Amino acid sequence: MNTDNTYTSYTDFLKDKKFIQWQLMPNENLDIYWQSFIGHHAEHKKNIQKAITYLKKIGLNESDLSENERTVLLEKIQRTIRQEKKIKQRKLFWYTSASAAAIALIIIGITLFYPSSVSIDIPDKELITGELLNNEDIQLITSGEAIIFKNDVEVTLNEEGTAEIVQANNETSKVKIDRDKLNSLVIPYGKRSTLTLADGSRVWLNSGSVLEFPAQFSGKKREIRLASGEMYIEVAHNKEKPFYVQTGDFNVKVYGTKFNISTYSGSPQSVVLVEGSVSLQSKDHKELFITPSEKAVYSGSGTFDTQKVDVNQFISWKDGYLSFDKTPMTEVLQQIGRYYNLSFDFENDINLQKRTCTGKIYLSDNLDNVMTIISLLSSTSYQRTENKILITNELS
């Protein structure tokens, strides 16, 4: 909570979650708090009123929503809260979910866009079904054995060929790593982990990834293999030993750098360079160099298409949120599905591909928080019953 001397402008109040909650979802306690604040700090009254005016007249107007759609959005937030009080047993929406969603919509600037040439009148019968998949265990495979971990892990290799493993509950253990063969770290959907290699390079592994690596780097080069999934890596500089990442279709040669590789099945394979320099090479094709803030997408025929991008949209997952810029909602759900081990069926979709999302979705441990934000973004509603999620159209 901000202290009174930290409010130097009306924009400081717009950064205060408690203030925004008071404006969007007021209750008796919040009214008492802010009336008392104003009574004790009259010098802030003008900026408070300016912030209130901004929220009412400007905050939601920066989106492409019509006046009617903005009204529906705010009514939906408040209706969700009223329903939660009356039908708690259904557990479809929680007060905290609606609160988090409303605050996210203002502070983060999540915006719903409709293409001007597309009608948003969608038949009510269309829906998306999602299913929570069974969580599998993280596996560290070494010496022909699989060591199982229930939670996300941080694995650190040392020069003695031992891996120190810290689990999410801070439980620590040590495992002897095979020096003669490649070892594997298998991350199922719904889990994530980090790995510090023997040379000090650090790897973040996203859900659904398999990385093969040695206990130590011997010889004149350092090599690892991303068998599937997605990784972000910060490579330790060693001019004498170049670093290589192998994938099934191409290899990446590293010249001291930070970059992201995505090789999910069913999605375009890509490399996004954050810092430094890398080159890409596929079979029978020349080496291709890319520069920072450049994305290279593998074409499938051995060539790459390159373009300048905002790298944060491709690496934010490692910091616990997803960043979008006019991203199709179907792609948003695909990323959410990977992160939370969900399977969405788009066979009877609600034309979400015609809508895009700009902003950030924080990857809360509470899936309902995230699904509530998505339903607000897409003008849909969702219902979660055990391991099933139904997303339906709210517009008629």
Secondary structure, 3 states (H helix, E strand, C coil): CCCHHHCCCHHHHHCCHHHHHHHHCCCHHHHHHHHHHHHHCHHHHHHHHHHHHHHHHCHHHHCCCCHHHHHHHHHHHHHHHHHHHHCHHHCCCCHHHHHHHHHHHHHCCCEEECCCCCCCCCCCCCEEEEEECCCCCEEEEECCEEEEECCCEEEEECCCCEEEEEECCCCEEEEECCCCCCEEEEECCCCCEEEECCCCCEEEECCCEEEEECCCCCCCCEEEEEEEEEEEEECCCCCCCCEEEECCCEEEEECCCEEEEEECCCCCCEEEEEECCEEEEECCCCCEEECCCEEEEECCCCCEEEEECCCHHHHHHHHCEEEEEEEEHHHHHHHHHHHHCEEEECCCCCCHHHCEEEEEEECCCCHHHHHHHHHHHCCEEEEEECCEEEEEECCC
